[in-house]
Amino acid sequence: MPHSLKRALLGQPLATSEVRHERLAKIPALAIFASDNLSSVAYATEEILLVLVLAGSAALAFSPPIGIVIAALTAIVATSYWQTIHAYPSGGGAYVVAKENLGTHPGLVAGAALLVDYVLTVSVSIAAGVAAVTSAFPILYPLRIEICVGLVLLIMLANLRGIRETGRIFAVPSYWFVFCLLLLLVGGFYRLATQGAPPPPAVALPIHEPLGLLLILRAFSSGCAALTGIEAVANGVQAFRPPESRNAGITLAWMAFILGSSFLGVTFLAHHFHVIPQQGETVVSILVSLIFGRGWVYYMIQAATAVILVLAANTSFAGFPMLASMLAADGFLPRQMANRGDRLVFSNGIIILAGVSALLLVVFGGSTHALIPLYAVGVFTAFTLSQAGMVRHWWTLRGPRWGLKAAINSLGAAATFIVVLVVGLTKFTHGAWMVVVLIPGIVLLLLRIRRHYTQVAAKLSLEGARRPRIGRNPVVVLVAGLHKGTVEALEYARTISPDVTAVTIDLDDTQTAKLRLRWTEWAPDIPLVVLESPYRSIVSPLLDYVDRMERQGAGRYLTVVIPEFVPSHWWAHFLHNQTALLIKAALLFKPGKVSVSVPYHLDD
């Protein structure tokens, strides 16, 4: 049944030879890699206004200039990554670029920053999508955490089905959102052109903080969340159809243009319509209701916004497993992270990302605003290291127009470094300190994993090794009772070694006496050792006995044979204890001890 359920949810396995056929064309690739970037239009303007509103009504006038600066920053970063894509056609994520050009430690900082960013992207996107739903249907607000976790699991399942199928699933809602954005912008500017801007609110907003440079920088740093996801295309160049660099570059250009124009448009409309952020309703929801009313257009745009915000998490489900596989291939993460699953995706990375993101959503109560302060530090740290690595790349490689290319990446590195400083300083007490502490901690963990693999490889190396002398191999058969499975295990033990001993744990005097009587009939040539267990434990007396045999020098290896009967139905396993698993787990950490299960299958 578990196998059938897996096939129903994920589909039939794909052969390794089919990996090239799973690559993406530009249209579905934009839906996968740009969903995070485009979805930020739904909340980036709101994050700016939420900070500016603390200084009263007059401070909201700074939102358009801040939006222009962020749009310009988007153009700079996109141009820088366009160069990265063509310089690293095999995949030029921040980790690869920084490691190859700046060294291992900067590369690990970039990798750790991106891992944090991908996790937060899922959490923020899902929380923002659910916020859009609860804005339209307030009755669902108390269930927001449950809805968030359920959506994470659904996106996880979609990604486990394979990247090409994921592109098919998400293409329609992604382009639906782009259409709704266009409808919102056209409708908003048409109304401004024909009816003019509505009058500002008669009552001025209260001032909670003075308007100053620090507040404006905080608003800017909050709005920089719009740039998250812009690096996803550079990380996933190999997911595109050939020519990979050209297709990835075109997709990146489309993504940057749609993001910049729509983000600026929403910011200007929110300013001219005097939108003020409110608890329980998003800025986009307020803006759409002012322009179109609460009719079918409002619910269509809200639905599209909610869907794209949820699907924005898919960018991380494409990027996180790929980055984790690179780190694993270099020995900085468990090797399993580099293995592809049945559907040619890095399944372990997908599952881990879903689990950590769901935990964050539960811890932070599904709140977008609580997660945003943690958001931008990691991604802009990765931006900075990647662009600095590209400057070193051009300086080393030289070539045609290398000075211009280095200048573009230098501008990108400088701009993103300034953002890192601004975000770190303005958001430090609002939660950014967690990321500042977390990234070095992750780097230390990655280095510790690499050191472990290096030590294991050294200990397993055949350099200077000699062939081992095994010597005697005594066998102990664990007996709980005398039945067909036990007899078969005893016969198997005889084939391993002539030195066989049976051991039983005395938990019931009556049953032990019956076993002694029957033993002479079925196995008279194999000694039966009865171990006392006054505290009814099975594992402890057995381990003590094994230790005594080791002290007696019985041999370098000792094999413990465990008879196990296997029920014909999966559910029947829950009706029997799992003592064999505990024994095998305990013996695993004892040198020279080998546990062997001898299964006896029960027919219907």
C-alpha positions in Angstrom: 0.0 0.0 0.0 2.7 2.6 0.8 4.3 1.9 -2.6 0.9 2.3 -4.4 0.2 5.5 -2.5 3.7 6.9 -3.4 3.1 6.1 -7.1 -0.4 7.7 -7.0 1.0 10.9 -5.4 4.3 11.3 -7.3 3.9 9.3 -10.5 6.0 6.6 -12.1 9.8 6.8 -11.7 11.8 8.4 -14.4 15.0 6.8 -15.9 18.3 8.7 -15.5 18.5 9.0 -19.3 15.3 11.1 -19.3 17.0 14.0 -17.3 17.5 16.1 -20.4 13.9 15.8 -21.3 12.9 17.2 -18.0 14.5 20.6 -18.7 12.4 23.7 -19.0 11.5 26.1 -21.9 11.4 29.8 -21.1 7.7 30.1 -20.5 7.4 27.4 -17.8 10.8 28.4 -16.4 9.5 31.9 -15.8 6.6 30.5 -13.8 9.0 28.4 -11.6 11.9 30.8 -11.1 10.1 34.1 -11.2 7.1 33.3 -8.9 9.0 34.4 -5.8 10.3 37.6 -7.4 6.9 38.6 -9.0 4.9 37.8 -5.9 6.9 40.3 -3.8 4.9 43.0 -5.7 2.0 41.9 -3.4 3.8 42.8 -0.2 6.9 44.9 -0.8 5.0 48.2 -1.1 3.1 47.3 2.0 6.3 46.7 4.0 7.5 50.2 3.0 4.2 51.8 4.1 4.1 49.9 7.3 7.3 51.7 8.4 6.6 55.1 7.0 3.2 55.2 8.6 4.9 55.4 12.0 5.9 59.0 11.2 2.4 60.1 10.2 0.6 61.0 7.0 3.3 63.2 5.6 5.9 60.4 5.7 3.9 58.4 3.2 5.1 60.8 0.4 8.5 59.1 0.6 7.1 55.8 -0.8 7.5 56.7 -4.5 11.2 57.8 -4.2 12.0 54.7 -2.2 10.2 52.6 -4.9 12.3 54.2 -7.6 15.6 53.5 -5.8 14.5 49.8 -5.3 13.5 49.5 -9.0 17.0 50.9 -10.0 18.6 48.4 -7.6 16.6 45.6 -9.3 18.0 46.7 -12.7 21.6 46.7 -11.3 21.3 43.3 -9.7 19.6 41.8 -12.7 22.3 43.1 -15.1 25.0 41.7 -12.8 23.3 38.3 -12.7 22.9 38.3 -16.4 26.7 38.4 -16.7 27.0 35.7 -14.1 24.6 33.4 -16.1 26.8 33.7 -19.2 30.1 33.4 -17.3 28.9 30.2 -15.5 26.6 28.3 -17.9 26.8 25.2 -15.7 25.1 27.2 -12.9 26.5 30.3 -11.3 24.8 30.6 -8.0 26.4 32.7 -5.2 28.0 29.6 -3.6 29.8 28.5 -6.8 30.9 32.0 -7.8 32.1 33.0 -4.3 33.9 29.7 -3.6 35.7 29.6 -6.9 36.8 33.3 -6.9 37.0 34.3 -3.2 37.7 31.0 -1.4 35.9 28.3 0.5 34.8 30.3 3.5 33.2 33.2 1.5 31.5 30.5 -0.6 30.1 28.8 2.5 28.9 32.2 3.8 27.1 32.7 0.5 25.7 29.2 0.6 24.5 29.5 4.2 22.9 32.9 3.4 21.0 31.4 0.5 19.9 28.4 2.5 18.4 30.7 5.1 16.9 32.9 2.4 15.2 29.9 0.7 13.7 28.7 3.9 12.4 32.2 4.7 11.1 32.6 1.2 8.8 29.7 1.6 7.6 30.9 5.0 7.1 34.5 4.0 5.4 33.6 0.7 3.0 31.1 2.2 2.2 33.5 5.1 1.6 36.4 2.6 -0.6 34.2 0.4 -2.7 33.1 3.4 -2.9 36.8 4.5 -4.4 37.6 1.1 -7.0 34.9 1.5 -7.9 36.0 5.1 -8.2 39.6 3.8 -11.0 38.5 1.5 -12.5 35.9 4.0 -11.8 37.1 7.5 -13.6 34.1 9.0 -10.5 32.0 8.0 -8.1 34.2 10.0 -8.0 31.9 13.1 -7.1 29.0 10.9 -4.2 30.7 9.1 -1.4 28.5 10.6 -3.2 25.3 9.7 -3.7 26.6 6.2 -0.1 27.6 5.9 1.2 24.2 6.9 -1.2 22.4 4.5 -0.1 24.6 1.6 3.6 23.9 2.3 2.8 20.1 2.1 0.9 20.5 -1.2 3.7 22.4 -2.8 6.2 19.8 -1.6 4.2 17.1 -3.2 4.0 19.0 -6.5 7.8 19.5 -6.6 8.4 15.8 -5.8 6.6 15.0 -9.0 9.5 16.5 -11.1 10.5 20.0 -12.3 8.8 19.8 -15.8 5.5 18.7 -14.3 5.8 21.4 -11.7 6.3 23.9 -14.5 3.1 22.7 -16.1 1.2 22.9 -12.8 2.3 26.5 -12.0 2.4 28.1 -15.4 -1.3 29.0 -15.6 -1.6 30.6 -12.1 1.6 32.5 -12.6 0.6 34.1 -15.8 -2.9 34.7 -14.4 -1.3 36.8 -11.7 0.7 38.8 -14.4 -2.6 39.5 -16.2 -4.2 40.6 -13.0 -1.3 42.9 -12.2 -1.7 44.4 -15.7 -5.4 44.8 -15.1 -4.8 46.5 -11.7 -2.2 48.9 -13.2 -4.3 49.8 -16.3 -7.4 50.2 -14.2 -5.7 52.3 -11.6 -3.9 54.7 -13.9 -7.0 55.0 -16.2 -9.0 56.1 -13.1 -6.3 58.6 -12.1 -6.3 60.0 -15.7 -10.1 60.3 -16.0 -11.3 61.0 -12.4 -8.1 62.2 -10.7 -6.8 61.1 -7.4 -9.2 60.9 -4.5 -8.9 63.4 -1.7 -6.6 62.4 1.2 -8.1 61.3 4.5 -9.5 64.2 6.6 -7.9 62.9 9.8 -4.1 62.9 9.9 -2.4 59.8 11.2 -0.8 59.9 14.6 3.0 60.2 14.8 4.7 57.3 16.7 8.2 58.0 15.6 9.9 61.1 14.2 10.6 61.2 10.4 14.3 60.9 9.9 17.0 59.2 7.9 16.9 56.0 10.0 13.1 55.6 9.5 13.5 56.1 5.7 16.3 53.6 5.6 14.2 51.1 7.5 11.4 51.5 5.0 13.9 51.1 2.2 15.3 47.9 3.7 11.8 46.5 4.2 11.0 47.2 0.5 14.1 45.5 -0.6 12.3 42.2 0.0 11.1 42.8 -3.6 14.5 41.6 -4.9 14.4 38.2 -3.3 14.4 35.4 -5.8 16.2 37.4 -8.5 19.2 35.0 -8.1 17.1 31.9 -8.7 17.7 31.8 -12.4 21.5 32.0 -12.0 21.3 29.1 -9.6 19.3 26.9 -11.9 20.8 27.5 -15.4 21.1 23.8 -16.0 17.3 23.4 -15.6 16.9 25.2 -18.9 16.8 23.7 -22.4 19.9 24.4 -24.6 21.3 26.9 -25.2 21.0 27.2 -21.4 22.7 30.6 -20.9 20.7 32.3 -23.6 17.4 31.0 -22.4 18.2 31.7 -18.7 19.3 35.3 -19.6 16.1 36.0 -21.5 14.0 34.6 -18.6 15.9 36.8 -16.1 15.4 39.9 -18.3 11.6 39.2 -18.5 11.5 38.7 -14.8 13.3 41.9 -13.9 11.2 44.0 -16.3 7.9 42.6 -15.0 9.0 43.1 -11.4 10.4 46.6 -11.8 7.4 48.0 -13.7 4.7 46.3 -11.6 6.3 47.2 -8.3 6.7 50.8 -9.3 3.2 50.9 -10.6 1.6 49.5 -7.4 3.8 51.9 -5.2 2.7 54.9 -7.2 -1.0 53.9 -7.2 -0.9 53.2 -3.4 0.6 56.7 -2.9 -2.0 58.5 -5.2 -4.9 56.6 -3.7 -3.7 57.4 -0.2 -3.6 53.8 0.8 -2.9 53.2 4.5 -1.9 49.7 5.7 -4.4 48.1 8.0 -4.4 45.1 10.4 -6.1 42.1 8.7 -6.1 43.5 5.1 -3.3 43.9 2.6 -2.4 47.0 0.7 -3.2 45.3 -2.6 -6.6 44.3 -1.3 -7.3 47.9 -0.2 -6.1 49.3 -3.6 -8.1 46.9 -5.7 -11.3 47.6 -3.7 -10.8 51.4 -4.2 -10.3 51.0 -7.9 -12.8 48.3 -8.8 -15.0 47.9 -5.8 -15.7 44.6 -4.1 -17.1 42.9 -7.1 -15.9 39.9 -9.2 -12.8 41.7 -10.3 -11.7 42.2 -6.7 -12.1 38.6 -5.8 -10.4 37.5 -9.1 -7.3 39.7 -8.3 -7.3 38.6 -4.7 -7.4 35.0 -5.7 -4.6 35.4 -8.2 -2.5 37.3 -5.6 -3.1 34.6 -3.0 -2.2 31.9 -5.5 1.0 33.6 -6.7 2.1 34.3 -3.1 1.7 30.6 -2.3 3.4 29.5 -5.5 6.3 31.9 -4.8 7.5 29.3 -2.4 8.1 27.1 -5.4 11.2 29.2 -6.4 12.8 28.0 -3.2 11.7 24.4 -3.8 13.6 24.7 -7.1 16.7 26.5 -5.7 17.2 25.0 -2.2 17.5 21.3 -3.3 19.9 22.3 -6.1 22.1 24.4 -3.8 22.0 21.6 -1.2 23.1 19.1 -3.8 26.1 21.2 -4.7 27.1 21.5 -1.0 26.6 17.8 -0.5 28.7 17.0 -3.6 31.5 19.1 -2.1 31.1 17.2 1.3 29.5 20.1 3.2 26.1 18.5 3.6 25.0 14.9 4.1 25.7 12.9 0.9 22.0 12.0 0.6 21.2 15.6 -0.4 23.1 15.0 -3.7 20.9 12.0 -4.7 18.1 12.4 -7.1 14.7 10.7 -6.3 12.4 8.7 -8.5 11.3 11.8 -10.4 14.8 13.1 -11.1 14.6 15.8 -8.4 16.6 16.2 -5.2 13.8 14.7 -3.0 15.7 14.9 0.3 16.3 18.6 -0.1 12.6 19.2 -1.0 11.4 17.4 2.1 13.8 19.1 4.5 12.9 22.5 3.1 9.2 21.8 3.6 9.7 20.6 7.2 11.8 23.6 8.3 9.6 26.1 6.6 6.5 24.6 8.2 8.1 24.8 11.6 9.0 28.5 11.1 5.4 29.3 10.2 4.1 27.6 13.4 6.7 29.4 15.5 6.0 32.8 14.1 2.2 32.4 13.9 2.0 32.6 10.2 2.8 36.4 10.3 4.5 37.9 7.2 5.6 41.0 9.1 7.2 38.9 11.8 9.3 37.1 9.2 10.2 40.0 6.9 12.9 41.4 9.2 14.7 38.0 8.9 14.3 38.0 5.2 16.7 40.4 3.4 20.0 40.0 5.3 20.7 36.5 3.9 19.8 37.2 0.3 21.7 40.5 0.1 24.7 38.9 1.7 24.7 36.3 -1.1 24.2 39.0 -3.7 27.2 40.9 -2.4 29.5 37.9 -2.3 28.4 36.7 -5.7 29.0 40.1 -7.4 32.3 40.5 -5.6 33.3 37.0 -6.9 32.4 38.1 -10.4 34.6 41.1 -10.1 37.5 38.8 -9.2 36.5 36.5 -12.0 36.7 39.2 -14.7 40.0 40.6 -13.2 41.6 37.1 -13.4 40.1 36.1 -16.8 40.4 39.4 -18.6 39.1 39.0 -22.1 37.0 41.4 -24.3 35.3 44.3 -22.5 36.4 42.8 -19.1 36.7 46.3 -17.6 33.1 47.1 -18.4 31.9 43.8 -17.1 33.9 44.2 -13.9 32.5 47.7 -13.4 28.9 46.4 -13.7 29.5 43.7 -11.1 31.4 46.2 -8.9 28.4 48.5 -9.0 26.1 45.5 -8.1 28.4 44.4 -5.2 28.6 48.0 -3.8 24.8 48.5 -4.1 23.9 45.2 -2.4 26.6 45.7 0.3 25.1 49.0 1.2 21.7 47.2 1.5 23.2 44.6 3.7 24.5 47.3 6.0 21.2 49.2 6.0 19.1 46.1 6.6 21.5 44.8 9.3 21.5 48.1 11.2 17.8 49.0 10.8 16.4 45.5 11.3 18.9 44.2 13.8 16.6 44.6 16.9 13.5 43.6 14.9 14.8 40.0 14.3 17.6 40.4 11.8 20.0 39.5 14.6 18.8 35.9 14.3 20.1 35.6 10.8 23.3 37.4 11.7 23.9 34.7 14.3 22.5 31.9 12.3 24.7 32.2 9.2 28.0 31.8 11.0 26.5 28.9 12.9 25.5 27.2 9.6 29.0 27.8 8.2 30.5 26.1 11.2 28.1 23.2 10.8 29.0 22.8 7.1 32.7 22.8 8.0 32.2 20.2 10.7 30.4 18.0 8.2 33.2 18.3 5.7 35.8 17.5 8.4 33.8 14.4 9.4 33.8 13.1 5.8 37.5 13.9 5.5 38.2 11.9 8.7 36.0 9.0 7.5 37.8 8.9 4.2 41.2 8.8 5.9 40.1 6.0 8.2 38.7 3.9 5.3 41.7 4.5 3.0 43.6 1.4 1.8 46.9 3.4 2.0 49.2 1.2 4.1 46.4 -1.2 5.0 46.9 -5.0 5.4 44.4 -7.8 4.9 42.6 -8.4 8.2 42.7 -11.7 10.0 39.2 -12.5 11.1 39.9 -15.7 13.1 37.0 -17.5 14.8 33.5 -16.3 14.2 31.2 -17.5 17.0 27.5 -17.2 16.4 24.8 -16.4 19.0 21.2 -17.1 18.1 18.7 -15.1 20.1 15.7 -17.3 21.0 12.4 -16.0 22.3 10.6 -19.3 21.8 10.8 -22.5 19.7 8.9 -22.2 16.4 9.5 -22.6 12.7 11.3 -19.3 12.5 13.7 -20.2 15.3 14.5 -23.6 13.8 15.3 -22.0 10.4 17.5 -19.4 12.1 19.4 -22.2 13.9 20.0 -24.0 10.6 21.2 -20.8 9.0 23.6 -20.2 12.0 25.2 -23.6 11.4 26.1 -22.6 7.9 28.0 -19.5 9.2 30.1 -21.2 11.9 30.4 -24.5 13.7 30.6 -22.5 17.0 26.9 -21.8 17.6 25.3 -20.9 20.9 21.6 -20.2 21.6 20.6 -17.5 24.1 17.2 -16.8 25.6 16.2 -14.2 28.2 14.3 -15.6 31.2 11.2 -13.3 31.5 8.8 -16.1 32.5 9.9 -19.2 34.5 7.2 -21.4 33.0 7.9 -20.5 29.4 11.6 -20.9 30.0 11.1 -24.4 31.5 8.9 -25.4 28.4 11.7 -24.2 26.1 14.3 -26.3 27.9 12.2 -29.4 27.5 11.6 -29.0 23.8 15.1 -27.9 23.1 16.6 -31.4 23.4 14.2 -32.5 20.7 14.9 -29.9 18.1 18.5 -28.7 18.8 20.3 -31.1 21.1 23.7 -30.3 19.6 23.4 -26.5 20.2 23.9 -25.3 23.8 21.1 -23.1 25.2 22.2 -20.3 27.6 19.5 -18.8 29.8 20.1 -15.2 30.9 18.4 -13.9 34.0 16.6 -10.5 33.7 15.2 -9.4 37.0 14.1 -6.1 35.5 12.4 -7.7 32.4 14.9 -6.1 30.0 15.9 -8.0 26.8 18.6 -5.8 25.4 20.7 -5.2 28.5 21.3 -8.9 29.5 22.1 -9.7 25.9 24.7 -6.9 25.6 26.2 -8.0 28.9 26.6 -11.5 27.6 28.2 -10.3 24.4 30.6 -8.2 26.4 31.6 -11.2 28.5 32.3 -13.2 25.3 34.4 -10.4 24.0 36.5 -10.4 27.2 37.0 -14.1 26.9 38.6 -13.6 23.5 36.0 -15.6 21.6 37.0 -14.0 18.3 37.4 -10.8 16.5 33.9 -10.9 15.2 30.7 -12.2 16.9 27.5 -12.7 14.9 24.1 -12.3 16.6 21.4 -14.1 14.6 17.9 -12.8 15.2 14.9 -14.8 14.0 12.1 -12.6 12.8 8.7 -13.6 11.4 7.3 -11.3 8.7 3.4 -11.0 8.6 1.8 -11.1 5.2 0.0 -7.7 5.8 1.7 -4.4 6.5 -0.7 -3.5 9.3 0.1 -6.7 11.2 3.5 -5.3 12.0 1.9 -2.9 14.5 0.5 -5.9 16.4 4.0 -7.2 17.3 6.8 -5.6 19.3 10.0 -4.4 17.5 12.6 -5.8 19.9 14.8 -6.9 16.9 15.1 -3.3 15.8 16.3 -2.2 19.3 18.8 -5.1 19.5 20.3 -4.3 16.0 20.5 -0.6 16.9 22.4 -1.4 20.1 24.8 -3.8 18.4 25.5 -1.3 15.6 27.7 0.8 17.9 29.7 -2.2 19.3 32.9 -2.9 17.3 33.2 -6.5 16.0 29.5 -7.3 16.5 27.4 -8.3 13.5 23.6 -8.6 13.6 21.8 -10.8 11.1 18.1 -11.0 10.7 16.7 -14.3 9.4 13.1 -13.5 8.2 10.4 -16.2 8.2 7.6 -15.1 6.0 4.1 -16.0 7.2 1.7 -16.9 4.4 -2.0 -16.0 4.3 
